[in-house]
Amino acid sequence: MAQGYQVNFQGQIQQGMGGAGTAYLTDASTVFYNPAGLSFLKKNQVIVGMTPTFANTMFQEDSTGAIGRTNSPMGTPFAVYANYKKEEESKLGFGLGVYTPFGSTVSYEDGWIGRFALTRLQLMAIFFQPTVSYAITDKLSIGAGFVYSYGKVNLQKDLPLQFMDGTYGSAELEGTGSGFGYNAGVYFAPSKFLTLGATYRSRVNMNLNSGQATFTVPESLDEKFPDGKFISSLPLPSVVTVSFASNPMENLNIVADVNYVSWSAYDTLAFDYENNTESLDDTKSARNYENTIALRLGAEYAINKKLDVRAGMTYAISPVQDGYLTPETPDGNRLNYTVGVGYKLTEKFALNSSFLFTRIQRHDTNLETNLSGTYTTIVLSPGLSLTYNY
Protein backbone atom coordinates (compact mmCIF):
# COMPACT_ATOMS: atom_id res chain seq x y z
CA MET A 1 0.00 0.00 0.00
CA ALA A 2 1.11 3.57 -0.54
CA GLN A 3 0.55 7.02 0.90
CA GLY A 4 -2.93 7.97 2.08
CA TYR A 5 -5.65 5.85 0.48
CA GLN A 6 -3.61 5.10 -2.64
CA VAL A 7 -2.99 1.43 -3.46
CA ASN A 8 -0.05 0.31 -5.63
CA PHE A 9 -1.14 -3.23 -6.49
CA GLN A 10 -1.55 -3.04 -10.26
CA GLY A 11 0.90 -5.70 -11.51
CA GLN A 12 2.49 -8.73 -9.85
CA ILE A 13 5.84 -8.41 -11.66
CA GLN A 14 6.20 -4.77 -10.63
CA GLN A 15 4.91 -5.46 -7.10
CA GLY A 16 7.72 -7.92 -6.58
CA MET A 17 10.15 -5.13 -7.50
CA GLY A 18 8.93 -2.52 -5.03
CA GLY A 19 6.25 -1.23 -7.41
CA ALA A 20 8.80 -0.01 -9.98
CA GLY A 21 8.10 -0.63 -13.65
CA THR A 22 7.42 2.52 -15.68
CA ALA A 23 10.56 2.06 -17.81
CA TYR A 24 10.49 -1.75 -17.80
CA LEU A 25 8.15 -3.37 -20.30
CA THR A 26 7.06 -6.75 -19.00
CA ASP A 27 3.48 -7.61 -19.95
CA ALA A 28 0.01 -6.17 -20.50
CA SER A 29 0.14 -4.38 -17.12
CA THR A 30 2.02 -1.65 -19.00
CA VAL A 31 -1.52 -0.34 -19.65
CA PHE A 32 -1.24 1.09 -16.13
CA TYR A 33 2.52 1.52 -15.63
CA ASN A 34 3.27 3.19 -18.98
CA PRO A 35 0.68 3.30 -21.78
CA ALA A 36 3.43 4.18 -24.28
CA GLY A 37 4.92 0.70 -23.97
CA LEU A 38 1.98 -1.12 -25.56
CA SER A 39 3.34 -0.61 -29.08
CA PHE A 40 6.60 -2.40 -28.12
CA LEU A 41 5.10 -5.49 -26.47
CA LYS A 42 5.85 -8.62 -28.46
CA LYS A 43 2.89 -10.75 -27.30
CA ASN A 44 -0.84 -10.25 -27.03
CA GLN A 45 -1.95 -11.09 -23.52
CA VAL A 46 -4.74 -11.26 -20.99
CA ILE A 47 -3.79 -10.97 -17.29
CA VAL A 48 -5.99 -11.51 -14.24
CA GLY A 49 -4.53 -10.83 -10.79
CA MET A 50 -5.43 -10.11 -7.18
CA THR A 51 -3.50 -9.10 -4.06
CA PRO A 52 -5.30 -10.08 -0.84
CA THR A 53 -4.28 -7.47 1.74
CA PHE A 54 -4.24 -7.94 5.50
CA ALA A 55 -3.78 -4.61 7.28
CA ASN A 56 -4.48 -4.04 10.96
CA THR A 57 -3.79 -1.18 13.32
CA MET A 58 -3.34 -0.84 17.07
CA PHE A 59 -3.95 2.56 18.69
CA GLN A 60 -2.71 3.47 22.18
CA GLU A 61 -4.22 6.60 23.66
CA ASP A 62 -1.81 8.96 25.45
CA SER A 63 -3.63 10.01 28.62
CA THR A 64 -5.21 6.69 29.63
CA GLY A 65 -3.06 4.12 27.84
CA ALA A 66 -6.26 2.58 26.47
CA ILE A 67 -5.72 0.36 23.44
CA GLY A 68 -8.01 0.05 20.45
CA ARG A 69 -7.54 -2.34 17.56
CA THR A 70 -8.94 -2.74 14.09
CA ASN A 71 -10.64 -5.89 12.89
CA SER A 72 -10.55 -4.88 9.24
CA PRO A 73 -11.57 -7.44 6.61
CA MET A 74 -9.18 -8.68 3.96
CA GLY A 75 -8.72 -6.15 1.16
CA THR A 76 -9.03 -7.37 -2.42
CA PRO A 77 -7.21 -5.05 -4.86
CA PHE A 78 -7.41 -6.57 -8.33
CA ALA A 79 -6.20 -5.89 -11.86
CA VAL A 80 -7.31 -7.20 -15.26
CA TYR A 81 -5.44 -6.28 -18.45
CA ALA A 82 -5.52 -7.11 -22.14
CA ASN A 83 -3.34 -5.83 -24.98
CA TYR A 84 -3.44 -6.31 -28.74
CA LYS A 85 -1.24 -5.68 -31.80
CA LYS A 86 -2.33 -6.82 -35.24
CA GLU A 87 1.25 -7.71 -36.18
CA GLU A 88 4.49 -7.72 -34.19
CA GLU A 89 5.90 -5.00 -36.51
CA SER A 90 2.81 -2.78 -36.12
CA LYS A 91 3.41 0.72 -34.78
CA LEU A 92 0.03 0.75 -33.01
CA GLY A 93 -0.74 -1.06 -29.79
CA PHE A 94 -4.05 -1.21 -27.95
CA GLY A 95 -4.96 -2.15 -24.41
CA LEU A 96 -7.63 -2.21 -21.74
CA GLY A 97 -7.17 -2.14 -17.99
CA VAL A 98 -9.61 -2.57 -15.10
CA TYR A 99 -7.88 -1.99 -11.77
CA THR A 100 -8.19 -0.52 -8.27
CA PRO A 101 -5.60 2.25 -7.60
CA PHE A 102 -7.38 3.78 -4.59
CA GLY A 103 -9.27 2.30 -1.69
CA SER A 104 -9.16 0.88 1.81
CA THR A 105 -11.36 -0.66 4.49
CA VAL A 106 -10.67 0.24 8.10
CA SER A 107 -12.90 -1.21 10.83
CA TYR A 108 -12.34 -0.65 14.57
CA GLU A 109 -13.50 -2.86 17.43
CA ASP A 110 -16.63 -1.88 19.35
CA GLY A 111 -16.20 0.72 22.07
CA TRP A 112 -12.72 1.89 21.11
CA ILE A 113 -11.73 5.31 22.44
CA GLY A 114 -11.84 7.01 19.01
CA ARG A 115 -15.32 5.76 18.12
CA PHE A 116 -16.73 9.30 17.87
CA ALA A 117 -14.19 10.00 15.11
CA LEU A 118 -14.62 6.71 13.21
CA THR A 119 -15.77 3.13 13.62
CA ARG A 120 -15.57 1.97 10.00
CA LEU A 121 -14.58 3.35 6.59
CA GLN A 122 -14.80 1.53 3.28
CA LEU A 123 -13.53 3.30 0.18
CA MET A 124 -13.18 1.73 -3.26
CA ALA A 125 -12.45 3.15 -6.71
CA ILE A 126 -12.36 0.99 -9.86
CA PHE A 127 -10.69 2.45 -12.96
CA PHE A 128 -11.63 1.43 -16.51
CA GLN A 129 -8.91 2.44 -18.97
CA PRO A 130 -8.99 1.86 -22.77
CA THR A 131 -5.54 2.74 -24.11
CA VAL A 132 -3.65 3.29 -27.38
CA SER A 133 0.10 3.54 -28.06
CA TYR A 134 2.10 4.60 -31.13
CA ALA A 135 5.76 3.84 -31.88
CA ILE A 136 7.24 7.00 -33.41
CA THR A 137 10.53 5.20 -34.06
CA ASP A 138 11.94 1.81 -33.09
CA LYS A 139 13.22 3.47 -29.88
CA LEU A 140 10.53 6.01 -28.97
CA SER A 141 6.80 5.64 -28.34
CA ILE A 142 3.92 7.56 -26.81
CA GLY A 143 0.60 6.41 -25.39
CA ALA A 144 -2.50 7.51 -23.54
CA GLY A 145 -5.61 6.07 -22.00
CA PHE A 146 -8.99 7.51 -21.05
CA VAL A 147 -10.05 6.72 -17.48
CA TYR A 148 -13.56 6.28 -16.15
CA SER A 149 -13.73 5.70 -12.40
CA TYR A 150 -16.58 4.21 -10.43
CA GLY A 151 -16.41 4.24 -6.65
CA LYS A 152 -18.29 3.79 -3.43
CA VAL A 153 -17.84 4.90 0.16
CA ASN A 154 -19.30 3.85 3.49
CA LEU A 155 -18.38 5.83 6.62
CA GLN A 156 -19.61 5.01 10.12
CA LYS A 157 -18.99 6.51 13.53
CA ASP A 158 -20.64 6.70 16.94
CA LEU A 159 -22.38 9.84 18.17
CA PRO A 160 -22.07 11.11 21.78
CA LEU A 161 -25.80 10.57 22.32
CA GLN A 162 -26.73 7.82 24.79
CA PHE A 163 -29.69 5.49 24.80
CA MET A 164 -31.27 4.37 28.08
CA ASP A 165 -29.19 1.16 28.02
CA GLY A 166 -25.96 3.14 27.90
CA THR A 167 -25.15 2.49 24.22
CA TYR A 168 -24.42 5.36 21.86
CA GLY A 169 -26.08 6.63 18.73
CA SER A 170 -24.41 6.30 15.36
CA ALA A 171 -24.15 7.83 11.90
CA GLU A 172 -23.68 6.03 8.59
CA LEU A 173 -22.92 7.79 5.32
CA GLU A 174 -23.04 5.69 2.17
CA GLY A 175 -22.94 6.50 -1.52
CA THR A 176 -21.53 5.87 -4.97
CA GLY A 177 -19.80 8.22 -7.35
CA SER A 178 -17.88 8.52 -10.58
CA GLY A 179 -15.19 10.59 -12.24
CA PHE A 180 -13.02 10.94 -15.34
CA GLY A 181 -9.33 11.28 -16.07
CA TYR A 182 -6.50 9.98 -18.20
CA ASN A 183 -3.14 8.19 -18.11
CA ALA A 184 -0.41 9.25 -20.55
CA GLY A 185 3.21 8.22 -21.02
CA VAL A 186 6.38 8.22 -23.08
CA TYR A 187 8.91 5.40 -23.47
CA PHE A 188 12.46 5.70 -24.82
CA ALA A 189 15.05 2.96 -25.36
CA PRO A 190 18.37 4.64 -26.22
CA SER A 191 20.21 1.29 -26.02
CA LYS A 192 19.52 -2.34 -25.23
CA PHE A 193 21.06 -1.79 -21.79
CA LEU A 194 19.02 1.28 -20.80
CA THR A 195 15.35 2.32 -21.09
CA LEU A 196 13.59 5.44 -19.81
CA GLY A 197 9.95 6.15 -19.08
CA ALA A 198 7.70 8.91 -17.80
CA THR A 199 3.96 8.99 -17.10
CA TYR A 200 1.28 11.36 -15.89
CA ARG A 201 -1.87 9.96 -14.29
CA SER A 202 -4.36 12.78 -13.95
CA ARG A 203 -6.41 13.76 -10.95
CA VAL A 204 -9.90 12.24 -10.81
CA ASN A 205 -12.64 13.98 -8.83
CA MET A 206 -15.06 11.43 -7.41
CA ASN A 207 -18.42 13.16 -6.98
CA LEU A 208 -21.09 11.64 -4.73
CA ASN A 209 -24.28 13.45 -5.71
CA SER A 210 -26.87 11.28 -3.99
CA GLY A 211 -25.42 9.69 -0.88
CA GLN A 212 -27.62 8.39 1.93
CA ALA A 213 -27.14 9.55 5.53
CA THR A 214 -28.68 7.34 8.24
CA PHE A 215 -28.73 8.35 11.91
CA THR A 216 -29.51 6.03 14.82
CA VAL A 217 -30.32 8.22 17.83
CA PRO A 218 -32.68 8.23 20.84
CA GLU A 219 -36.31 8.71 19.73
CA SER A 220 -36.48 12.14 21.34
CA LEU A 221 -33.74 13.36 18.98
CA ASP A 222 -35.08 11.91 15.73
CA GLU A 223 -36.23 15.29 14.41
CA LYS A 224 -32.81 16.81 15.06
CA PHE A 225 -31.00 14.07 13.12
CA PRO A 226 -33.22 13.29 10.11
CA ASP A 227 -32.14 10.65 7.60
CA GLY A 228 -31.67 11.97 4.08
CA LYS A 229 -29.46 12.58 1.10
CA PHE A 230 -26.05 14.23 1.08
CA ILE A 231 -23.49 15.48 -1.45
CA SER A 232 -19.74 15.03 -1.17
CA SER A 233 -16.60 14.63 -3.27
CA LEU A 234 -13.21 13.01 -2.91
CA PRO A 235 -10.15 13.80 -5.04
CA LEU A 236 -7.98 10.96 -6.35
CA PRO A 237 -4.68 12.80 -6.85
CA SER A 238 -2.52 13.04 -9.97
CA VAL A 239 0.77 11.13 -10.09
CA VAL A 240 3.89 12.00 -12.09
CA THR A 241 6.43 9.18 -12.50
CA VAL A 242 9.93 9.15 -13.98
CA SER A 243 11.82 5.90 -14.31
CA PHE A 244 14.81 4.09 -15.71
CA ALA A 245 15.56 0.41 -16.24
CA SER A 246 18.97 -1.13 -16.80
CA ASN A 247 20.10 -4.52 -18.08
CA PRO A 248 23.71 -4.68 -16.76
CA MET A 249 24.00 -8.42 -17.42
CA GLU A 250 22.09 -10.93 -19.51
CA ASN A 251 19.80 -12.29 -16.79
CA LEU A 252 19.47 -9.20 -14.57
CA ASN A 253 17.17 -6.18 -14.83
CA ILE A 254 17.20 -3.25 -12.40
CA VAL A 255 14.35 -0.73 -12.25
CA ALA A 256 13.89 2.55 -10.34
CA ASP A 257 10.79 4.79 -10.22
CA VAL A 258 10.17 8.14 -8.57
CA ASN A 259 6.51 9.08 -7.98
CA TYR A 260 5.36 12.63 -7.26
CA VAL A 261 1.81 12.53 -5.88
CA SER A 262 -0.27 15.74 -5.76
CA TRP A 263 -2.03 14.99 -2.50
CA SER A 264 -2.60 18.71 -1.77
CA ALA A 265 -5.84 18.27 -3.74
CA TYR A 266 -7.27 16.66 -0.58
CA ASP A 267 -7.59 19.62 1.76
CA THR A 268 -11.11 19.12 3.19
CA LEU A 269 -13.57 16.29 3.79
CA ALA A 270 -16.99 17.89 3.44
CA PHE A 271 -20.59 16.64 3.59
CA ASP A 272 -23.54 18.76 2.43
CA TYR A 273 -26.73 17.35 3.98
CA GLU A 274 -30.10 17.72 2.26
CA ASN A 275 -31.87 18.16 5.61
CA ASN A 276 -30.18 20.59 7.99
CA THR A 277 -31.31 21.23 11.57
CA GLU A 278 -29.94 23.13 14.56
CA SER A 279 -28.05 19.93 15.48
CA LEU A 280 -27.15 18.76 11.97
CA ASP A 281 -25.10 21.29 10.07
CA ASP A 282 -23.11 20.63 6.93
CA THR A 283 -19.67 19.43 8.02
CA LYS A 284 -16.19 20.35 6.89
CA SER A 285 -13.14 18.61 8.35
CA ALA A 286 -9.66 19.81 7.43
CA ARG A 287 -7.30 17.21 5.96
CA ASN A 288 -4.59 19.50 4.53
CA TYR A 289 -2.67 16.73 2.77
CA GLU A 290 0.61 17.81 1.18
CA ASN A 291 2.31 16.70 -2.01
CA THR A 292 4.72 13.80 -1.49
CA ILE A 293 7.14 11.48 -3.25
CA ALA A 294 7.77 7.73 -3.24
CA LEU A 295 11.07 6.12 -4.25
CA ARG A 296 10.90 2.60 -5.70
CA LEU A 297 13.78 0.26 -6.50
CA GLY A 298 13.63 -3.33 -7.68
CA ALA A 299 15.44 -6.08 -9.53
CA GLU A 300 14.53 -9.20 -11.49
CA TYR A 301 16.85 -12.14 -12.12
CA ALA A 302 16.12 -14.94 -14.59
CA ILE A 303 17.33 -18.20 -13.05
CA ASN A 304 16.44 -20.03 -16.27
CA LYS A 305 14.04 -19.70 -19.20
CA LYS A 306 11.06 -20.55 -17.00
CA LEU A 307 11.82 -19.09 -13.55
CA ASP A 308 12.32 -15.42 -12.51
CA VAL A 309 12.88 -14.09 -9.00
CA ARG A 310 12.38 -10.50 -7.88
CA ALA A 311 12.97 -8.22 -4.89
CA GLY A 312 12.46 -4.54 -4.15
CA MET A 313 11.91 -1.72 -1.69
CA THR A 314 9.83 1.44 -1.53
CA TYR A 315 10.30 4.50 0.65
CA ALA A 316 7.01 6.42 0.72
CA ILE A 317 6.54 9.76 2.47
CA SER A 318 3.14 10.30 4.09
CA PRO A 319 0.96 13.18 2.84
CA VAL A 320 -0.64 13.58 6.30
CA GLN A 321 0.77 16.57 8.19
CA ASP A 322 1.21 16.64 11.95
CA GLY A 323 -2.06 17.57 13.65
CA TYR A 324 -4.21 15.99 10.93
CA LEU A 325 -3.71 12.26 11.44
CA THR A 326 -7.07 10.48 11.63
CA PRO A 327 -8.23 6.89 12.28
CA GLU A 328 -9.47 6.68 8.68
CA THR A 329 -5.89 6.77 7.30
CA PRO A 330 -3.43 6.18 10.17
CA ASP A 331 -0.62 6.92 7.75
CA GLY A 332 3.11 7.53 8.19
CA ASN A 333 6.38 7.37 6.32
CA ARG A 334 7.15 3.77 5.54
CA LEU A 335 9.51 1.26 4.01
CA ASN A 336 7.84 -1.45 1.95
CA TYR A 337 9.76 -4.69 1.42
CA THR A 338 8.74 -6.88 -1.50
CA VAL A 339 9.69 -10.17 -3.17
CA GLY A 340 8.26 -12.00 -6.17
CA VAL A 341 8.47 -15.09 -8.33
CA GLY A 342 7.42 -15.70 -11.94
CA TYR A 343 7.07 -19.09 -13.61
CA LYS A 344 6.25 -19.90 -17.25
CA LEU A 345 3.93 -22.89 -17.14
CA THR A 346 3.72 -23.26 -20.93
CA GLU A 347 4.11 -21.09 -24.02
CA LYS A 348 0.58 -19.87 -23.38
CA PHE A 349 0.39 -19.55 -19.60
CA ALA A 350 2.50 -17.96 -16.84
CA LEU A 351 2.07 -17.38 -13.11
CA ASN A 352 3.47 -14.39 -11.23
CA SER A 353 3.34 -13.85 -7.49
CA SER A 354 4.46 -11.17 -5.05
CA PHE A 355 4.59 -10.50 -1.33
CA LEU A 356 4.73 -7.15 0.51
CA PHE A 357 5.45 -6.41 4.16
CA THR A 358 5.49 -3.05 5.90
CA ARG A 359 5.18 -1.71 9.44
CA ILE A 360 4.11 1.87 10.11
CA GLN A 361 4.16 3.67 13.44
CA ARG A 362 3.18 7.26 14.09
CA HIS A 363 2.21 9.44 17.06
CA ASP A 364 -0.01 12.50 16.65
CA THR A 365 -2.70 14.66 18.25
CA ASN A 366 -5.56 15.54 15.92
CA LEU A 367 -6.33 19.27 16.11
CA GLU A 368 -10.06 18.80 15.46
CA THR A 369 -10.94 15.81 17.66
CA ASN A 370 -8.03 16.01 20.17
CA LEU A 371 -7.59 12.27 19.75
CA SER A 372 -3.98 11.76 20.81
CA GLY A 373 -1.91 8.61 20.69
CA THR A 374 0.24 6.22 18.68
CA TYR A 375 -0.93 4.18 15.70
CA THR A 376 0.99 1.02 14.77
CA THR A 377 0.00 -0.68 11.52
CA ILE A 378 1.26 -3.92 9.98
CA VAL A 379 0.46 -4.83 6.36
CA LEU A 380 0.90 -8.25 4.73
CA SER A 381 -0.01 -8.59 1.05
CA PRO A 382 0.50 -11.79 -0.97
CA GLY A 383 -0.49 -11.53 -4.63
CA LEU A 384 -0.97 -13.81 -7.63
CA SER A 385 -1.76 -13.37 -11.33
CA LEU A 386 -2.32 -15.62 -14.33
CA THR A 387 -1.14 -14.56 -17.80
CA TYR A 388 -2.50 -15.97 -21.06
CA ASN A 389 -0.57 -15.33 -24.28
CA TYR A 390 -2.55 -15.44 -27.50
Disulfide bonds with the S-S distance in Angstrom:
none
